Amino acid sequence: MTGAEVLDVANDGIYTLLKISAPLMIVALVVGLLIALFQALTQIQEMTIVFVPKILAIFLTLILTLPFIAATLAGLMGRIVVHIAGG
């Protein structure tokens, strides 16, 4: 593999990582903002109240997006195999 091919594979891997992690990060951001708004409105300043809803939301999102994640990773693996087989 030449240097350009290695950079192409690395670029594809980074793009796939961003594509897979984006739904989880967006859900975590939205849930965090909603809880922060709730805390500001009620003046409850408990730091641990953020963790349980955020973990549950991320877990639910992970379960719902698992087929998308698997298909995206399978596509990346297929492209890498083509690069390896191509020499």
Phi, psi and omega in degrees: 000139177275172180297324180293321178293321178297318178294325177295317178294317178296319178297317178296320179294318179293318178297319178295319178300316179294321180294323181284319186277344184302312180299320180294318180292323179293318178296317178298320179295314182295315179296319178298318178294319179296319179291322177296321176296317177299318179294323179290322181288323182264353182059031172270117184249048178269123185286332185279349182290343182282326194290313185296309178297324181292318179296316179296318179294318179293320178296316179295318178295322178297318179296318182289327183263005182300319177298320177297317180296316180296318179294321180293318178292325177294321177296318177298316180296321177298318179293323179292319178298321178297320178295320181292315181292330179289341177089000000 
